[in-house]
Amino acid sequence: MSDDLAVEDLAGRAARGDAAALDMLLARIEPQVMRQCLRLLPCRQDAEEACQDALLQVARKIDSFAGRSKFSTWLHIVTANCARQTYRSLKRRADEQSTPQLPLDAADPRTTSVIAGSRLDLLDALERLEAHRPELVAPLVLRDLCQLTYDQIADHLAIPVGTLKSRIHDARLHVRASLQAT
């Protein structure tokens, strides 16, 4: 049995209440979840936090996995949402700090890589997009960050492929405009 089929089987069994299957599933998907979190969050500790949150969400919400789409698609959505939520939480905590000085373990903007900086800019742009057009965020994240196919995304979101492509196009326009404004 291929690894993808094994994961799909474990997910199905876990969704039906098999605790042993859930344990095996979580162990099997952890490296994949961590890689996806690292793509979104530039700091490894932040990605690890998001990864743990995503695994916890999988464990808590596995019974809501109905099997309409592949488990991997469902997992991408859970992981992307947890990474974005971790980013929001970190940003909120940073805004609430009363000291104008950077904490000792914070990334120094003078030494932050271009890639890390662009990821943070993208996450900020996604936050602004979500505030104005929330229906555009999931299609963009699933296509451009998670690299799912149009068919996978349309199936999971239960929308026609044409509508999906239109939303992705609109989202990209909004994000580009937001990035250019900063």
C-alpha positions, -999 to 999 in steps of 0.1 A, spaced: 0 0 0 15 34 -10 21 60 17 -7 82 4 -32 54 5 -20 44 40 -25 79 53 -60 81 37 -68 47 53 -55 59 87 -75 91 84 -107 73 76 -103 49 105 -94 77 128 -124 97 117 -146 67 127 -131 67 162 -101 44 160 -77 59 186 -47 37 175 -52 49 139 -52 85 150 -19 80 169 -3 64 138 -18 92 116 -4 120 137 31 104 137 29 99 100 18 134 91 39 154 115 69 159 91 46 171 63 28 195 86 61 209 98 74 214 63 42 233 54 44 255 85 80 263 77 69 275 42 46 300 59 65 311 90 101 322 88 111 314 124 115 277 132 101 281 167 69 297 153 66 270 127 70 243 155 42 261 175 19 261 144 28 225 137 17 214 172 -15 235 169 -23 218 136 -17 183 149 -39 191 179 -66 204 156 -64 172 135 -68 152 167 -97 173 179 -115 176 146 -107 143 128 -143 133 133 -154 162 111 -133 148 82 -161 134 60 -140 120 32 -156 142 5 -121 153 -4 -87 136 1 -74 138 37 -43 156 24 -64 184 11 -82 187 44 -49 186 62 -34 214 41 -64 236 50 -60 228 88 -23 234 86 -25 267 67 -52 280 90 -31 271 121 0 287 106 -19 319 99 -35 318 134 0 315 149 12 344 129 -18 365 141 -12 355 177 25 364 175 17 397 158 -9 406 185 15 397 213 42 419 197 17 448 193 7 444 230 42 446 243 47 480 259 85 481 254 97 497 222 127 475 223 129 442 204 129 411 226 162 394 226 149 364 206 131 385 180 144 387 145 163 418 137 148 433 106 183 443 94 194 407 93 161 390 84 164 373 50 145 385 20 126 353 19 115 356 56 106 392 51 85 384 20 67 357 39 58 382 67 47 407 41 25 380 24 10 371 58 2 407 64 -13 410 30 -35 379 36 -47 395 69 -58 426 50 -74 405 23 -93 385 49 -106 417 65 -122 428 32 -127 396 11 -125 365 33 -139 342 6 -107 348 -14 -82 337 12 -86 300 12 -84 296 -26 -52 316 -27 -36 299 2 -45 264 -11 -33 271 -46 -2 294 -42 11 282 -8 -1 247 -5 2 240 -42 -30 220 -45 -46 215 -79 -76 235 -90 -97 203 -89 -86 194 -54 -94 229 -41 -127 232 -60 -138 198 -47 -129 207 -11 -145 242 -12 -175 228 -31 -173 255 -58 -170 252 -96 -134 254 -110 -143 286 -129 -154 303 -97 -123 291 -80 -100 305 -107 -118 338 -106 -114 340 -68 -77 331 -71 -72 358 -97 -90 384 -76 -70 374 -45 -37 377 -64 -47 412 -76 -56 423 -40 -24 408 -25 -2 424 -52 -18 458 -46 -14 454 -8 23 444 -12 29 474 -34 12 497 -9 37 487 18 
